[in-house]
Amino acid sequence: MSEKNNKRRFTTLLPLLFAALGAGCAVSPPKNPDDICSIFREKDDWYGEAKDAEEKWGSPIPTMMAILHQESRFVQDARPPRTKILWIFPGPRPSDAYGYSQALGSTWRGYQRDASNYGADRDDFGDAIDFVGWYNHTSARQCSIESNDTYHLYLAYHEGQGGFNRRTFRNKAWLKKVSHKVSARAQSYRRQLNGCESTLKRRNKFLGIF
């Protein structure tokens, strides 16, 4: 085979190689997203990262995980669905929300500055749950919401602290319904975590030795 043909073949295969490498690095969502114990047993690092965020920001693990479940179902590169043009053709996305937390780019940059976490990525679970902890901590301070009040914390997460204080959610029955759903999931996660957290702590401590 000539050098020219070899070069052409390499150029053709290069994009496929990068695509395969990218797919290999992707983190699949947990197999059972409705069971927090199953999630943390499957994803070795997630409990430790969630615990770090809880201790840092004072936001309970079940609340943060319930918000992430609602926002992305733990899909690493989640984005809002595209709008439709003439009900048929794919249009632009409604926002630049991205990743586990579905944080907007501008909000994420505010988190990076405020938390001094400039290398944080929206598609990294540890960074995403730290972001949710930071956001809930900010909401608790600015909106006078209790740290374990998942219902109102999610309203503030969706509407922003300013929107929450202006009660922009008042006439959004659909959003209140979603917030009740997130609150119920946090309660379910709390009951589940109560039954397995001691085991998770021992495993996390053991793994931390090495």
ABEGO torsion letter per residue (X at the ends): XBAAAAAAAAAAAAAAAAAAAAAAABBBBBABAABAAAAAAABAAAAAAAAAAAAAAGBBAAAAAAAAAAAAGGBAABBBBBBBBGGABBBBBABABBEAAGBBAAAAAAAAAAAGBAABBAABAAAAAAAAAAAAAAAAAAAGBBAABAAAAAAAAAAEAAAAAAGAAAABAAAAAAAAAAAAAAAAAAAAAAAAAAAAAAAAAAAAAX
